[in-house]
């Protein structure tokens, strides 16, 4: 007999989940998500050069080659907004079924017109790096949307018949490019308006707000867990909002460290991935609890989910227990665990017990190891065990006992039913 849904489950499934799914499927949100995931590999390459240049012990051996290693950092971290502008324009154009290469080139050019407005032989390069990420988002979307509008209104030249496709493309894009680039040139170069600095100031104010303890609890904790609780992967709904800040903060910390200044941000990609083990909600302890359960079904789930959870893949637990839309897990998964874990991770970093992360590192590794590779501070390992293993285990255990008794009762009733049949 199928179990009847409670009013809470119906509300979450029929109201909250569709709203989260709709936001995550918005065209511009998808473009941001795919673009940031696309440039992560470039930043990881830069992080490799940075590790060789800066890690204690290794840096002593590589000191004679520090200038060469810095080139690798500068051509990745230092040009990250250029790569981002192309990726954003490419992905957004592709979603509109426009020529993605053309959109990528136009969006990149639009970004450069604003990022390098200086008259003369030299131009400031700061907005080509992390300082220009917000600028890249705005100008790329502006360029693609205006390009789409000009084409839809027929504001373009038509190539003569028989002209090769490559030449025909030149005719079609010429007038739209002028329409897109001329206002940017007039504002940034002729009028001298520093659009990049203005947007960077706004982005930094938002970054500081998000980087606060309350920002961390809401963005990385409660919202992240709530989205998963209704069955929507956070990478679909929250990554486009949160990743620009995490990436910006990581690169800003790296630049501050290289300049000998205090690293300004707590929340970075390595911090975000490293203070947990077992994905969203730090669910690795639940896999261990399942492994030693008196329930046959839960023991089997523990064997299946243990290794994946260790490497931040917790879908077997989310759908297997299940955690999703299960009222028993609402309080610990969506409130107590994220507040306690993230609050602790934030405070130990802010108090200097663990160095802020400056190396972009995230991936399918146990949390303590990710946190260490991001900070290059050995103290991140014991604190990673505290935040990602011990605290979640203490939070989940009382609720686990309640849930296990419920499962055992259901198994007993099922066994009795089978005997009567």
FIGU-621139 format. One record per atom (N, C-alpha, C): x, y, z. Coordinates in steps of 0.2 Angstrom, whole numbers, plus 5000, padded with zeros to 4 digits. Atoms other than C-alpha are relative to their C-alpha. Layout:
N
XYZ ...
# end
This chain:
421
500449945000 500050005000 500450065000 499649945000 500750174995 499950055006 500149954994 501150295009 499750064998 500449945002 500050445009 500550065002 499649944999 501050615008 499750045005 500249954995 500950735022 499950074997 500149945003 500450915019 500750044999 499349975001 502250965021 500349984994 499750035006 502850845008 499750034993 500449975006 501450904996 500250074998 499849935001 501951084999 500750014997 499449995003 503751064996 500149974993 499950035006 503550954981 499650044995 500449975004 502151054973 500250084999 499949935000 502751234977 500750025000 499349974999 504551254983 500449974994 499650035005 505351124971 499950034993 500149975007 504551194955 500350074999 499749945001 505151364959 500750005000 499250015000 506951314963 500249974993 499850025006 506951214947 499950054994 500149955006 506251354936 500650055001 499549955000 507551474943 500749974997 499450045003 508951344939 500049994993 500050015008 508351324921 500050074996 500049935004 508351514917 500650004995 499550005006 509351544901 500750035003 499449974998 510551664909 500449975006 499850044994 510751564925 500449944998 499650065003 511251414915 500650024997 499449985003 512451514905 500650025005 499549994995 513351574921 500349945003 499750064997 513451404928 500449964996 499650035004 514151324913 500650034998 499449965001 515351464910 500549995006 499650004995 516051464927 500349935001 499750075000 516251274927 500549994994 499550005006 517151294910 500650035001 499449964998 518451414917 500449975006 499750034993 518751314933 500749964998 499350045002 520151204923 500550054999 499549955001 521051364919 500350025006 499749974993 521151424937 500349945003 499650064997 521651244942 500750004998 499349995003 523151264930 500450055004 499749944997 523551434938 500249985007 499850024994 523451354955 500649955001 499450045000 524651224950 500750045000 499449965000 525951354946 500150045007 499949974994 525551444962 500249955006 499850054995 525751284973 500849994999 499350005001 527451264965 500450065002 499649944998 527951444968 500050015007 500149974993 527251464986 500049955005 500150044995 527051304995 500749995004 499450014996 528351295010 500349944998 499650065002 529751175006 500150004993 499950005007 529351164988 500350074997 499849935003 529551354985 500850015001 499349994999 531351344992 500449974994 499750035005 531751224978 499950044993 500249975007 530851324964 500150075000 499849935000 531451494970 500350034994 499749985006 532551514955 499650014994 500450005006 531151484943 499350045002 500649974997 529851594953 499750054994 500349955005 529751724939 499749964994 500350045005 529351584926 499449985002 500650024998 528051514937 499550055001 500549945000 527251684939 499750014994 500349995006 526951694921 499449954999 500650055000 525851534922 499450035004 500649974996 524851624936 499750064997 500249945003 524751784927 499549994994 500450025006 524051704911 499449965001 500650044998 522751604920 499650055005 500349964995 522251704936 499950084997 500049935003 522751874927 499650014994 500449995006 521651844912 499349975001 500550044999 520251754920 499350034997 500749965003 518851884915 500050004993 500050005007 519351874897 499749934998 500350075001 519051684897 499350005002 500750004998 517451714906 499550034996 500449965005 516851844894 499849964994 500150045006 517051724880 499549945001 500450064998 516251574889 499350025001 500749984999 514751674894 499650024994 500349995006 514451744877 499949944996 500050065004 514751584869 499349965002 500550044998 513551484880 499350045000 500649965001 512151624880 499850004993 500250005007 512251634861 499849934998 500250075002 512151444859 499349995003 500750014998 510551444870 499550034996 500549975005 509751564858 500149974993 499950035007 510351454843 500350054995 499649955004 511451594837 500749964999 499350025001 513251564830 500450015007 499749984993 514051534847 500750034999 499349975001 515851574840 499950074999 500149935001 515251734834 499850045006 500249974994 514351774850 500650015005 499450004995 515951724860 500550064998 499549955002 517051844850 499750075001 500349934999 515751994850 500050015008 500049994993 515551974869 500750015003 499349994998 517451964872 500250074998 499949935003 517652124861 499750055004 500349954996 516352214871 500350015007 499750004994 517152164887 500650045000 499349975001 518852224881 499950084999 500149935001 518152394875 499850045007 500249974994 517552424893 500649995005 499550024995 518952334903 500750044998 499449975002 520352424893 499950074996 500249945003 519752604890 500550064999 499549944999 521352704893 500250024993 499849975006 521852824879 500850005001 499250005000 523752794874 500249944999 499750065001 524952664873 499949945005 500150054995 524652584889 499350005003 500750004997 523052524898 500149965006 500050034994 522652464915 499849924999 500250075001 522552274916 499649965005 500350034995 521752244932 499349974999 500650035001 520052214925 500049944995 500050065004 520652074914 500049945005 500050054995 520851974930 499449995004 500650014996 519751944945 499650065001 500449944999 519252124946 499550014995 500449995005 518352114930 499549944999 500550065001 517251954933 499350034999 500749975000 515652054936 499950044994 500049975006 516052164922 499949964994 500150055006 516252014910 499349975000 500750025000 514551954915 499550054997 500549945002 513652124912 500150014992 499949985007 514552164895 499849944996 500250065005 514351984888 499349994999 500750015000 512551974892 499750064995 500249945004 512352154885 500149994992 499850015007 513252104869 499649954996 500450055003 512351944865 499250024999 500749985001 510652014869 499950054995 500149955005 510852164858 500249974993 499850045007 511652054844 499349964998 500650045002 510051944845 499550054998 500549955001 508952104845 500150024993 499949975007 509752174829 499949954995 500150055005 509652004820 499249994999 500750015000 507851984825 499650064996 500349945003 507452164818 500250014993 499849995007 508352134802 500550064999 499549955000 509652264806 500749984999 499450035002 511052194796 500150004993 499950005007 511852184779 499849934998 500150065003 511352044767 500549984995 499450025005 512751954758 499749984993 500250025007 512551934739 499949924999 500050075001 512051764733 500649974997 499450045002 513351634730 500750025004 499449984996 514551714743 500149945005 499850054995 515451584754 499750025007 500349994993 514651564772 500550045004 499549964996 516251634780 499950084999 500149935002 516051794770 499450035001 500649984999 514251804772 499950025007 500049984993 514451804791 500350075001 499749944999 515551954789 499450064999 500649955002 514052054781 499550005005 500550004995 512851994794 500250035006 499849984994 513852034809 500350085000 499649945000 514652204804 499550065003 500449954997 513152324808 499949995007 500250014993 512652234824 500750015005 499449994996 514452244830 500150075001 499949924999 514552434827 499550025005 500649984996 512852454836 500249985008 499850024993 513552354851 500650035003 499349974998 515352424852 500050085001 500049935000 514952604848 499850045007 500249974994 514052654864 500549985006 499450014995 515452564875 500650044999 499549965002 516752654866 499950085002 500249934999 515852824868 500050015008 500049994993 515552794887 500749995003 499350024996 517252714892 500650044998 499449965002 518452804881 499950074999 500149935001 517752964875 499850045006 500249964994 516753014890 500449985006 499550024994 518052924902 499749985006 500450044994 516752834913 500349945001 499750074998 517652694922 499549955002 500650044998 516252574921 500349945004 499750054996 517452434927 500050015007 499949984993 517852524943 499350005003 500649994997 516052564946 499749935002 500350064999 515452384944 500449965005 499650044996 516952314953 499850025008 500249984993 516452424968 499449975003 500750044998 514652354968 500149935001 499850074999 515352184966 500349985007 499650014993 516552204981 499550015006 500550004994 515152264992 499649945001 500450074999 514052114988 500549955002 499650054998 515552004990 500250005008 499949994993 515952075007 499349985004 500650024997 514052055012 499949925000 500150075000 514051875006 500549965004 499450044997 515751835014 499950015008 500249994993 514951885031 499849935003 500350074997 514451745044 499349994998 500750015002 512651775040 500049984992 500050025007 513051765021 500249934999 499850075001 513951605023 499449955003 500550054997 512551525034 499450004995 500550005005 511251575021 500149974994 499850025006 512151545005 500249935000 499750075000 513151395009 499749955004 500350044996 512151325022 499249994999 500750015000 510251345024 499749994993 500350005007 509851385005 500349944997 499750065003 511051244999 499649945002 500350064998 510251115010 499350004998 500750005002 508451175007 499949984993 500050015007 508751164988 500049924999 499950075000 509350984990 499449965003 500550034997 507950945002 499449994996 500650015004 506650974989 500249964993 499850055006 507650864976 500350044994 499749965005 508451004966 500850005002 499350004999 510350994964 500350075001 499749934999 511251154971 500450024994 499649985006 512351154956 499550034995 500549985004 510751194946 499850075002 500349944997 510051334957 500450055003 499649964996 511351404968 500750024997 499349985002 513051394959 500150064996 500049945004 512651534946 500050065005 500049954996 512351644961 500650015005 499450014995 513751584973 500750004997 499350015003 515151534962 500450064998 499649945002 515651704955 500350035007 499749974994 515851764973 500649955003 499550054998 516851604978 500650014996 499450005004 517951614963 500450075001 499749934999 518251804965 500450005007 499750004994 518651784983 500749965000 499450045000 519951644980 500550044996 499549975004 520851744966 500250075004 499849944996 520751904977 500549985006 499650024995 521551814991 500749984998 499350025003 522951744980 500350064998 499749935002 523251924973 500350035007 499849974994 523351984991 500649975003 499450044997 524551844997 500650024996 499449995004 525651874982 500350075001 499849934999 525752064986 500250015007 499850004994 526152025004 499550045005 500549974997 524452095010 499649955004 500450044996 523152025022 499549974995 500550035004 521951905013 499350025003 500649974997 520251985014 499449955001 500650045000 519051835012 500049945003 500150074997 518451685021 499749954995 500350055004 517351605009 500350004993 499750025007 518251524994 499849944998 500250075002 518051374984 500249945004 499750054995 519251274995 499650005006 500449994994 518351335010 499349975000 500750025001 516651295003 500049925000 500050075001 517151114998 500349975006 499650034995 518351085012 499749995007 500250004993 517351115028 499449955001 500550064999 516150965024 500349944997 499850065003 516350785019 499349964999 500650035001 514950695011 499550054996 500449965004 514250835000 499650055004 500549954996 512850955005 499849975006 500250024994 512450935023 500549955004 499450044997 514150845027 499749935002 500350064999 513250675026 500449945001 499550064999 514750555028 499849965006 500150044994 514350515046 499449954999 500650045001 512650445040 500149944997 499850065003 513450325029 500349955005 499750054995 514450255044 499549985004 500650034996 512850245054 499749954997 500350055004 512050145040 500449945000 499550055001 513550035039 499949955006 500150044994 513249975057 499350005003 500750004998 511349985058 499849935001 500450074999 510249835064 499649994994 500450015006 509249865048 500449974994 499650035005 509749755034 500050054994 500049955006 509149885021 500550065001 499649944998 510150025030 500749984999 499350025000 511749915031 500249994993 499850005007 511649885012 500150074997 499949935003 511450075009 500650025003 499349984998 512950105020 500649974996 499450035004 514049985010 500050044993 500049975006 513450064994 500250085000 499949934999 513550245000 500750035003 499449984995 515150245011 500650044995 499449975004 516550274997 499750064996 500249945003 515550394987 499950065004 500149944995 515050505002 500750025002 499349984998 516950505007 500250054995 499849955006 517150594990 499550054998 500549955002 515750714991 499449984996 500650025005 514450614981 499549965005 500550034995 512950584993 499349994997 500750025002 511550554981 499749935002 500350064997 511450374987 499650015007 500349994994 511050435004 499450055000 500649955000 509950584999 499449964997 500650045003 508850464988 499949945003 500150074997 509150304998 499750005007 500350014993 508750345016 499250015000 499749945004 507950465009 500050065005 500049934996 508450635016 499550054997 500449955004 507450725002 499349995002 500750004998 505750775008 499849955005 500250044995 505850675023 500050045007 500149954995 505150775038 500549985006 499550014994 506350685051 500650034999 499449975001 507850755043 500050074998 500149925001 507150935040 500550045004 499749964995 507851005056 500849995000 499350015000 509550925056 500450024994 499749995006 509950935038 500050074997 500149945002 509251105034 500250065005 499849944995 509651205050 500649985004 499550014995 510651125064 500749994997 499350025003 512051045054 500350064996 499749955003 512351185042 500250065004 499849944996 512351325055 500649985005 499550024995 513451225067 500749994996 499450015003 514751175054 500350064996 499749945004 514851335043 500250055005 499849954995 514851445059 500749985003 499350024997 516351345066 500550014995 499549995005 517251345049 500150074999 499949935001 516951525047 500450045005 499649974995 517551575064 500749985001 499350035000 519151465064 500450044995 499649965005 519651555048 500150075002 500049934998 519151725054 500550025006 499649994994 520051705070 500849984999 499350025002 521651645061 500249935002 499850074998 521651465067 500149964994 499850035006 521651415049 500150064995 499949955005 522351525035 499450004995 500549995005 521151595022 500349964994 499850045006 521151485006 500250054994 499749965006 522151564991 500149964994 499950045005 522351414980 499349974998 500750035003 520751364969 500149935000 500050075000 520451184974 499449985002 500650034998 518851094974 500049934996 500050065003 518450914969 499849945004 500250064997 518050744973 500549975005 499550024995 519250724988 499750015007 500349984993 518850715007 500150075002 499949934998 518550885014 500650025003 499449974997 520050905025 500550014995 499550005005 521150865011 499950064995 500249955004 520250995000 500250075003 499949944997 520351125013 500850025001 499349994999 522251095016 500350024993 499749985007 522651104997 499850074998 500249935002 521651274996 500450055004 499749954996 522551355011 500849985001 499350024998 524251255012 500250015007 499949994993 524051265030 499849935003 500150074997 524151095040 499450005005 500550004995 522951155053 499349994997 500650015003 521551145040 499849935001 500150075000 521650955041 499649985007 500450014994 521150935060 499350045000 500649965000 519851075058 499549974995 500450035005 519150985043 499749945002 500350064997 518850825053 499550035005 500549974995 517950935066 499450024997 500649975003 516851025054 499649954996 500350055005 516550885041 499849935003 500150074998 516550725052 499650015007 500250014993 516350755071 499350045001 500649964998 515050905072 499449974996 500650035003 513850825059 499849935003 500250064997 513950655067 499650015007 500349984994 513450735084 499350034999 500649985002 512050825075 499549954998 500450055004 511350685065 499849945005 500150064997 511450545078 499449995004 500650014997 509950575089 499449994995 500550015005 508850595073 500149934997 499850075003 509750435066 499649955004 500350054996 509150335081 499250004999 500750005002 507350395078 499849974994 500150035007 507450355060 500149924999 499850075001 508250185062 499449965004 500650034996 506850135075 499449994995 500650005004 505550185062 500149954994 499850045005 506450085048 499949925003 500050074997 506649925060 499249985001 500750014999 504749945064 499749984993 500350025007 504249945045 500349944998 499750075002 505449795042 499649955004 500350054996 504649705056 499349994998 500750015002 502849735050 500049974993 500050035007 503349695032 500249925001 499950074999 504049525039 499449965002 500650044998 502449485048 499550004995 500550015005 501449525033 500249954995 499850065005 502449405022 499949945003 500250074997 502249265035 499349995000 500750015000 500349295035 499849984993 500250025007 500349285016 500349934998 
# end
